[in-house]
Amino acid sequence: MTFKKINIREVKESAVRLIADDWALVTAGAKERFNTMTISWGGLGEIWGKDVAFIFIRPQRYTFGFLEENDRFTISFFGDGQRKALALCGSKSGRDTDKVAESGLTPVFDGDTTYFAEATLVLKCRKMAGYDLTPDGFIDDTIESNYNGAGYHRMFVAEIEEALVSA
Ligand SMILES: Cc1cc2nc3c(=O)[nH]c(=O)nc-3n(C[C@H](O)[C@H](O)[C@H](O)COP(=O)(O)O)c2cc1C
């Protein structure tokens, strides 16, 4: 496993495809204590003069606490590979499962961040803001059907500090 740093603008894949279709792992924490989970909601773009990633995490996720406690997180993309591992990390909780052992993924510990050796693209992100979604902001009435009154996501907006691709 080797990664090389690239400019985020060199990423040619559609962000919608990367996140919504191929899915990704959001990981927060370092070697001593970290957790990872699958996401398929989020985006990449620009705000406040920064290249950013934004992700939507329900407070009941074990990863949520790690995102709250840590200044940084990573988003690991695997192309259309590792589907089984991503399905596992998106259906089991780190509260009662060793997802790394069960998925067979290899964590890479890099300073205060963790990502995965099998990734084809990794975004190292620094949290800038967090917003809790509330139903009074919903304009489209169908959105509430995702919630049934509870578990509204928190949107984390984070600066993309580094983009890495497998070399
Ligand atoms: C394809 C897929 C996409 C998911 N996307 C999200 C998401 O964007 N936000 C979220 O809060 N949960 C999402 N989940 C659910 C979490 O990944 C899942 O609840 C996971 O088990 C949480 O693990 P944790 O408790 O160890 O944090 C998704 C699950 C799957 C399978």
The ligand as a Gaussian input file, in Angstrom:
#p B3LYP/6-31G(d) Opt

LIG

0 1
 C      -24.836000       1.925000       2.066000
 C      -24.962000       2.539000       3.426000
 C      -24.928000       3.917000       3.568000
 C      -25.075000       4.527000       4.817000
 N      -24.995000       5.895000       4.909000
 C      -25.115000       6.497000       6.110000
 C      -25.003000       7.914000       6.215000
 O      -24.727000       8.639000       5.249000
 N      -25.198000       8.467000       7.463000
 C      -25.486000       7.695000       8.564000
 O      -25.665000       8.252000       9.660000
 N      -25.572000       6.344000       8.487000
 C      -25.382000       5.726000       7.288000
 N      -25.416000       4.367000       7.198000
 C      -25.618000       3.548000       8.409000
 C      -24.326000       3.297000       9.211000
 O      -23.238000       3.005000       8.361000
 C      -24.568000       2.121000      10.162000
 O      -25.614000       2.432000      11.056000
 C      -23.316000       1.663000      10.900000
 O      -23.572000       0.381000      11.414000
 C      -22.916000       2.600000      12.038000
 O      -21.803000       2.039000      12.673000
 P      -21.275000       2.551000      14.089000
 O      -22.402000       2.348000      15.101000
 O      -20.082000       1.664000      14.365000
 O      -20.913000       3.979000      13.916000
 C      -25.275000       3.728000       5.965000
 C      -25.318000       2.337000       5.835000
 C      -25.158000       1.739000       4.582000
 C      -25.183000       0.233000       4.453000

